[in-house]
């Protein structure tokens, strides 16, 4: 399983970033070989619009099975869902904790966006 987590830093001791589209990084953990890839999201941190969709495309391009973040807007959720990527809302600790929860199927999979768009 490949697990992506929005992160405030570049290692598993970093806190989960409560934002998806404007997260500083995504950490992609592969349970098959225990590898970790750091994906920089700097082009979306200060984007005026489209950050969620662009981040979703970037993460989906990493062939992840699930993304853990504190928040998914409607466009990001729709883009991830269309790509077959599951989403789980959780930002109560570190990336390491999020990975363990995901790997042990202890996160609730989202069936809709967790917030409305910024225009609502």
N, C-alpha and C positions, 0 to 999 in steps of 0.2 A: 504494500500500500504506500502511496505517496501522499504525504500530509503537508499542506502549506499553512503557515501561521503568520498573520500580520504581526510585525515585530517592531519595537522601538530601537532595537540594537541588532548586532551582528552575530550573537551567539545565543545558545539555548537558555542562558541565565537571564536574558533580557525579558522585559515585561511584554506581554501581548499588547499590540497597539489596538486601542479601541476603535480605530478608524480602519476601514478597508481600503477604499480608493486612495486615500492620502497617507497611508501607512508609510513609514520611512523605509521599511524592508519587508520582504517575505522570506521566511526561512522554510525551505522545502526539505523535508526529512523522508528518506526512503527506508521503509522497514525491512526490505529484502536484504540490503547490504549495510544498513545503519549509517548511510552517508547523509551529509547535510550540505545543501547548497544555499548560499546567500544571494538573494535577488534584490538588487537596488531598485527602489521605486522613486528615485529623486525627481524624475520628470513629471510625476503626478502630485507631489507633495504640495506644490503651490499652483497647480493648474487652475485656470479660471473656470473651466467646465470640462466634463468628460473624463474626470479622473477615475471614477468607478468602472466605466466601460473599459478604459485603457488598462487599468490594473487587472480587471477580469480576463482580458485577452492575454496579458502577460503571464498570469498565473495558469490559465488553462493551457497555454503553450508549453508549460512545464510538465504536462501530462499528470497532473495531480488528481487524486480521487476525492479529496475533501479539503476545504479551506476553513480554518478557524479564525474568527475575528470578532471584535466586539460589536460590529455593525455592518449591515449590508443594505445599501439603498436599492430601490427598485430596478434600476437599469443594470447595476452590477449583479444583483441576484439573477435577473433574467438572462444575462450573458453567461454567467456561470452555469445556470441550470440548463441552458440550451447546449452548452458544451459537455453536459453530463457530469459536471462537478458538483458534489454535495457541499452544503454550507452548514456550519454550526456556529451559533453565537455564544462566545465565551471569551472573557477578557479579565478574569479574576486572578491572574497570576502570571507565571512565567511561560515562555515558549515550551520549555521542557515539560511542564505540567500539562499544557495543552496537547502536546504530542502523546503523552501517556494516556490522557483521557480519550483521545481519538483512536489510538491504537487498541484500546480496550473497550471500544464501543460504548463509552460512558457519556457521550455528548448527544444532545438532542439535535437531530437533523432538521434544518429549517424547511418549511414548506412555502414560505413567502419572505419578502423583504422584511427586515427588522425595523426600518424607518421609512417614512415617506421621502420623496425627493426634496431637494432644498428649496423648491418653489412652493411647497405646501406649508 
